[in-house]
Amino acid sequence: MTDRWSDWQLYSDWQPDLDSFKETLDGGQAFCWHETDEVTFQGVVLSTPLRLRWHPNKEIAWSTTEKQEKQAGELLAKYLGNNKTYRNYYDTLPWRSDSHLKRCMDELPALRILRQPHGETLLAFLCSATKQIVQIKEMLNLLRAGFGTQLPSGHKALPTWDQLLQVEEAALRDCKFGFRAANISKTAKLLMEGEVTLGSITSLPYNEAKENLCTLPGVGEKIADCVLLFGYNHMQAFPVDTWILKVMQRHYQLDDWTPKKVSHFGRKHFGKYAGLAQQFLFSWERKQARK
């Protein structure tokens, strides 16, 4: 018999509009959330099953299994952040002098950066090379199903890096990882040997943390910046992909700039919360393309 879902509880430190809610959970930051209806997402973060539901009065409710309520409440406080912190983030961004950034922020006024577990964030973005969101989710779902720990709720957790060390590269390829399978196998071994320890990166300044991550197979500057922004709360990290290159060409006249130069510009122009600005720009550009 599986654990039952707990009653819904209010998360009082985030009051997003529906678009901001959906874009935060399902806009390329995290790949563990799945839409169960128009206003509800379900996922597993670490070994904690969670449901998040949006209400028209802009309240967010959450639910977990009955035995994990305390653990889930503490996790969500870190994962979603709080109103006071984000008021400061939004106010510090240079939207007063940057009309395009203001346009993007007005479109998604309550967008947030999720603070995700280090190991899960690294694994997800190692899967991301040349893949779209739906494909990354499929790869990770296959990995959960094949090698994740069974939870009392009936869900499966994403395998840890220790567990991935026991998974053959061929088995990863069977999960549609392609060339990424070799990078994941090699990374698992390096982490086991202590060449890089994900916990120690927490205390490092941005540049040094990025250098450490870039020693791992398959981790270039873009993936490192994603891991630092979404997993380590390095808010100055400014990941540059094809969407951001388009934004910078169209709205900031950075024609023919390399990703490295664009990333440097982003950190200088948008300041210490450049990663949040990047997410506003990225989300707005994708939304316009869908239109």
C-alpha positions in Angstrom: 0.0 0.0 0.0 1.4 3.4 -1.0 1.5 6.5 1.2 -1.4 8.8 0.7 -1.2 12.4 -0.4 -1.5 14.9 2.4 -4.1 17.7 2.5 -3.3 20.8 0.5 -1.4 23.5 2.4 -0.8 27.2 1.5 2.6 28.3 0.4 2.3 32.0 1.5 5.7 33.3 0.1 4.9 33.3 -3.6 1.8 34.7 -5.3 2.4 34.2 -9.0 0.2 34.8 -12.0 -0.5 31.5 -13.9 2.1 32.2 -16.6 4.8 32.9 -14.1 3.9 29.8 -12.1 4.1 27.5 -15.2 7.2 29.1 -16.6 9.1 28.8 -13.3 8.3 25.1 -13.0 8.3 24.1 -16.7 10.4 26.6 -18.6 13.8 24.9 -18.7 15.1 25.3 -15.2 13.9 21.9 -13.9 12.8 18.8 -15.6 11.1 16.9 -12.8 7.7 18.6 -13.0 4.8 17.2 -15.0 1.5 19.0 -15.6 -1.4 16.9 -14.3 -4.1 19.5 -15.2 -4.2 23.2 -16.3 -3.1 24.5 -12.8 -1.3 21.6 -11.2 2.1 20.1 -11.4 3.5 16.9 -9.8 7.1 15.9 -9.3 9.8 14.4 -7.1 12.6 16.6 -5.7 15.3 14.4 -4.1 13.2 11.7 -2.6 10.2 13.9 -1.8 7.0 13.6 -3.9 5.3 17.0 -4.4 2.2 18.6 -5.9 1.9 22.3 -6.5 -1.4 23.9 -7.5 -2.2 27.5 -8.6 -5.4 29.2 -7.6 -7.0 32.2 -9.4 -6.4 34.4 -6.3 -2.7 33.8 -7.0 -2.3 31.5 -4.0 -0.1 28.4 -4.3 -1.0 25.2 -2.5 1.3 22.2 -2.0 0.9 18.6 -1.0 3.2 15.7 -0.3 2.8 12.3 1.2 1.4 12.2 4.8 4.7 11.0 6.3 6.8 13.7 4.6 5.0 17.0 5.4 7.7 18.5 7.6 10.5 17.5 5.3 8.6 18.9 2.2 7.7 22.2 3.9 11.4 22.8 4.7 12.4 21.8 1.2 9.9 24.1 -0.5 11.0 27.1 1.5 14.5 26.7 0.0 13.4 25.5 -3.4 10.8 28.3 -4.1 12.3 31.2 -2.1 10.4 34.0 -0.4 8.7 37.3 -1.2 11.2 39.5 0.6 14.2 38.1 -1.2 12.6 38.3 -4.6 11.3 41.9 -4.1 15.0 42.8 -3.6 16.1 40.8 -6.7 13.4 42.4 -8.9 14.1 45.9 -7.6 17.9 45.6 -8.1 17.7 44.6 -11.8 18.2 47.5 -14.2 14.7 47.5 -15.6 14.5 51.3 -15.1 17.1 51.9 -17.8 16.6 48.7 -19.9 13.2 48.9 -21.7 13.5 45.4 -23.1 14.2 43.8 -19.7 11.2 45.8 -18.3 9.0 44.4 -21.0 10.0 40.8 -20.2 9.5 41.4 -16.5 6.1 42.9 -17.0 5.1 39.8 -19.0 6.1 37.3 -16.2 6.1 39.5 -13.1 6.5 36.7 -10.5 9.0 34.5 -12.3 11.5 32.8 -9.9 14.7 30.8 -10.0 14.3 27.4 -8.5 17.1 26.4 -6.1 17.5 22.7 -6.9 19.6 19.9 -5.5 23.2 20.0 -6.8 23.4 16.5 -8.1 20.1 16.5 -9.8 20.8 19.8 -11.5 24.2 18.6 -12.8 22.6 15.4 -14.2 19.7 17.2 -15.8 21.9 19.7 -17.6 24.4 17.0 -18.8 21.3 15.6 -20.5 20.4 19.0 -22.1 23.1 19.2 -24.8 21.2 19.6 -28.2 18.0 18.5 -26.5 14.6 20.2 -26.0 12.7 20.2 -22.6 10.4 17.4 -23.5 13.3 15.2 -24.6 15.3 15.9 -21.4 12.2 14.9 -19.3 11.9 11.7 -21.3 15.5 10.7 -20.7 15.3 11.4 -17.0 12.0 9.6 -16.7 13.5 6.5 -18.3 16.4 6.8 -15.8 14.1 7.0 -12.8 12.1 4.0 -14.0 15.2 1.9 -14.7 17.5 2.8 -11.9 15.8 5.1 -9.3 15.0 4.2 -5.7 11.4 3.1 -5.2 9.7 5.4 -2.7 6.8 4.5 -0.4 4.6 6.8 -2.4 4.9 4.6 -5.4 7.1 7.1 -7.2 10.8 6.7 -8.0 13.6 9.1 -7.1 16.2 10.1 -9.7 19.3 8.0 -9.2 22.1 9.6 -7.2 25.6 9.8 -8.6 26.6 6.9 -6.4 23.9 4.8 -8.0 24.8 6.0 -11.5 28.3 4.6 -10.9 26.8 1.1 -11.0 24.9 1.7 -14.3 26.6 0.5 -17.5 27.1 3.1 -20.2 25.1 0.8 -22.6 22.1 0.9 -20.2 22.3 4.7 -20.3 22.2 4.6 -24.0 19.1 2.5 -23.8 17.6 5.5 -21.9 18.2 7.6 -25.1 21.2 9.4 -23.7 23.3 8.9 -26.8 26.8 10.5 -26.6 25.8 11.9 -23.2 26.0 8.4 -21.7 29.8 8.4 -21.8 30.0 11.9 -20.1 27.6 10.7 -17.3 29.6 7.5 -16.7 32.9 9.4 -16.6 31.5 12.1 -14.3 30.1 9.6 -11.9 33.6 8.0 -11.6 35.3 11.4 -11.1 32.8 12.4 -8.4 33.4 9.0 -6.7 37.2 9.5 -6.8 36.8 13.0 -5.3 38.3 14.8 -8.3 35.4 17.3 -7.9 33.0 17.2 -5.0 29.6 18.8 -5.5 29.3 19.8 -1.9 32.6 21.7 -1.8 31.5 23.9 -4.7 28.9 25.5 -2.5 31.5 27.6 -0.7 33.5 28.6 -3.7 33.2 32.0 -5.4 31.5 32.0 -8.9 34.6 31.9 -11.1 36.3 29.2 -9.1 33.1 27.1 -8.9 32.7 27.4 -12.6 36.3 26.2 -13.2 35.7 23.2 -11.1 32.5 22.2 -12.9 34.1 22.7 -16.3 36.7 19.9 -15.5 33.8 17.4 -15.6 33.2 15.6 -19.0 30.5 17.3 -21.1 30.4 20.4 -18.9 31.1 23.6 -20.9 30.5 27.1 -19.9 26.8 27.1 -20.6 26.1 23.9 -18.6 28.3 25.1 -15.8 26.4 28.4 -15.6 23.0 26.5 -15.6 24.2 24.3 -12.8 25.5 27.3 -10.8 22.4 29.3 -11.3 19.7 26.7 -10.7 21.6 24.4 -8.3 24.0 26.7 -6.3 22.1 30.0 -6.3 25.0 31.8 -8.0 22.6 34.5 -9.2 25.3 36.3 -11.3 25.7 33.2 -13.6 24.4 34.1 -17.1 23.9 31.0 -19.2 24.1 31.6 -23.0 22.2 29.4 -25.4 20.8 30.0 -28.9 17.7 31.8 -27.4 19.9 34.3 -25.5 22.2 34.8 -28.5 19.1 35.8 -30.4 17.9 38.2 -27.7 21.3 39.8 -27.5 21.5 40.3 -31.2 17.9 41.7 -31.6 17.7 43.9 -28.5 21.3 44.7 -27.4 23.0 44.8 -30.9 25.6 42.2 -29.9 26.0 40.8 -33.4 28.6 38.1 -33.9 29.5 38.0 -30.2 30.8 34.7 -28.9 28.8 33.1 -26.1 31.6 33.8 -23.6 31.6 37.5 -24.4 27.8 37.6 -24.2 27.9 35.9 -20.8 30.5 38.5 -19.6 28.3 41.3 -21.0 25.3 39.9 -19.2 27.0 39.8 -15.8 28.2 43.3 -16.2 25.0 44.8 -17.7 22.5 43.1 -15.4 24.5 43.0 -12.3 24.7 40.6 -9.4 21.3 39.0 -10.3 22.1 38.6 -14.0 20.8 35.0 -13.9 17.3 36.1 -13.0 17.4 38.7 -15.9 18.6 35.9 -18.2 15.6 33.8 -17.3 13.2 36.7 -18.0 14.8 37.3 -21.4 14.9 33.6 -22.2 11.3 33.0 -21.2 10.0 36.1 -23.1 11.8 35.1 -26.3 10.4 31.5 -26.2 6.9 32.8 -25.5 7.1 35.2 -28.5 8.3 32.3 -30.7 5.3 30.2 -29.6 3.0 33.0 -30.6 
